[in-house]
Amino acid sequence: MGALPSRFLQPITNRSARAAARGEGISLTGVSKTYRGRGTEVEALRDLNLDCPEGSFTALIGPSGCGKSTALRISLGLESHDGGTVRVAGKTPAEATRSGLTGVAFQDAALLPWRSVRKNIALPLEVLRRDPRAHEEQIAGLIRLVGLDGYENALPGELSGGMRQRVAIARSLITAPQVLFLDEPFGALDQIRRRSMNVELQRIWLETGSTALLVTHGIDEAVFLADRVVVMHANPGRVVAVIDVPFERPRTPDLFSMPEFHRLADHIAEVLHGT
Amino acid sequence: MAHEASRAGMIRNVVVIVALWEIIGRLGLVAGGALPAPSGILLQLWADRADYPQHVLATVSGSGLGFLIGNVVAVLAGLIFVLMPATLRLLRGVNIAIFALPPIAIAPILNLTLSGMAPRVTLAALGVYFVTMSATVIGLSQYDTRSGDVVRAYGGGNWMVMRLVRLRGAVPDVLSGLRIAAPNAVLGAILAEFGGGGRWGLGSYLLGSLGRGDPFRLWGIGLVATVIAGLSYAVFAIISERVLGTTRSVTLNTAIPAPASALSPIGRLALACGAVLLPFVAWWAFVTFTGVPDMIAKTPLGVIDYLFVGDQSAIARQKLIAALAETLPVAFVGMVCGLGFAFLLAVLAQMSPAVIRAVMPIALFTQTMPLVALTPLLVLLVGRGYAVTMWITISVTFFPAFVLLVQGISRVPQSVLDLPRAYGATAWTEMRKVSIPAALPYLFAATRLTVPRALLGVMIAEWLATGTGLGNLLNQSRGYLDYGMIWTVASVSVLLSVAIYYAVLEVERATLKRLGMQMVE
């Protein structure tokens, strides 16, 4: 912890307030997106507003096809949008990604099958034209952080699903990103593995102090990890509610069984189902 | 252990076959001694040992140089086509024309217009270009879009995705392309030698020995040519085996392929016109730059003049139509049989790998055996009738289709196979639900690949054995120095291949679109 810059050690609320004033973090304003197929039009997003203050953890939750992944992909510049503005760390998505301010982990680990764990983690460095050899220590540190010591030179085909996903998490952190995008990173894992990964992710995120946007199906996961849960509805994709999560950090696994936790989760489920 | 046992089984099979062959040969049981005993062939090889080195050297250097040039051009072209899809559309006509060129029709033309080693190098290079180019495009196009997303999410552009994800991902496809291309190069070089009348080369040696009809020597030449082609295949098969294990993705990508970049109708029309015109421009340029007199080298207009305007045009048309009526039905039936056989065997091979190990050596042996060397032997065995044409056509279409299909099926990731297995599916159900649909794009690609080869097989058989159809017309025209007819047969056979190719392509496009699958270029 001693090596981390002091700003990471400030209380979260302070950081959030300061960042909000500067307008950093992630901000989507009035974003719309329509897919045009053969004779059909699907309005994926309509006037989407999403504000993630710097250093905050936001969970984006909603039914399948509500456009939550599309919002994330637009923020990364992987997809275009028809209207509105997108700012990531105060820059356009293309500028932010190109200057290495972002990190990303997708639902599928999407590891290159011919690269070892170490080389897969180094991939973003190569894309950003940085020298992977200068980051050997960070790579080793991240492998320890995600608990894959001894698997440095294993190929993805030799790892279990959970292990591959942890490689993807390590890869998303190798650039020491200011803004971290997580697209259902644990979607393919079982509940037990998922919970322990949630605890680990919180620990990792607290150490890095980055702004995080998590797209998820899981209410538990959203409540456990996030400062704020943003609920979306489909047809067209839009934000219907932003719900604050007041629990202290660091949160422990006990939280999963506390009545307050369940009250909040039930409330989110109601909003989600529109009852 | 199982692997060792099956290897022992394979060796046992080969020993049994050779022993049977020896007995049959010694007793002269087949076609009155047309199938000589292996010992006799080896003795003849030893007796001719002074002749072989220079013939082999000429063929190997010609095909090797052609293989190298053709593949370098092919891989670079594949890369450019994938990075700039408009160039693929523009050059589609040239690509398909090169692919559809029956080497046997082109060999006389190359020997008329080029000299020295150039015809055999050119024919070898033309033989490998399309296979390697399309394998490169397939490999580069069918990359894992999820890995591409990771690279793009860090601001990586098309080139970065190409460098980090697609190039390495394409390696198994390129290698399997090289594997098929290698025997093609040997066949191309031998065909050029065969029609060229040079002193050295196995093709020249074969031509010189045909008249004497000595089965021992013909088999000897055939075996040597087969060993050269087989070795070149084996080298890439071994490399590919080493590489494939680390390239297969662990999970199946379900992302729907992105639609092709939108192009204005005028742009599309311009590209289509360019694609149609470019092959003819290339033909024209080739004739002009080689500086061969008009009498011998015909331009596209020269062929139209010969076929529709000149004094002899009515006779020429009549001869051509009669030849086509003989060639086309055989080619069609042979192609269907070859494809069906390949599909059946690929399916069986997936269900029990022992089958693939038992069949592969035999398939390789007959397939790497260059057709020109194989045909005289088949004539010795089954005579000069319809059967020899069918055999050659089936065998020539079977091999590339089989390799492509086995590869398509073997690319299905493990986790996808595990799903039906988890529901207690039998090997057959698993095949039907997963492997066959996943291999469908490869089946179509194999069909397109097979069209010109079927035509080539029929024409070689007609030239060397049956004396009918297009192949015979080509051979006769060489004898009569009827240059107009040589160019006409060459261009008609290319146009026919292209036409059938497009027919298959249309069916493929409609089917795969309906299934939401990506086309294999």
Interface residues (C-beta under 8 A of the other chain):
Chain A: L76 G77 L78 A94 T97 R98 S99 G100 T102 V104 F106 D108 A110 L111 L112 P113 W114 L123 P124 E126 V127 L128 L155 P156 G157 R164 R171 T175 F181
Chain B: D144 R146 S147 D149 V150 V151 R152 A153 Y154 G155 G156 M160 L164 V165 R168 G245 T246 T247 R248 S249 V250 T251 N253
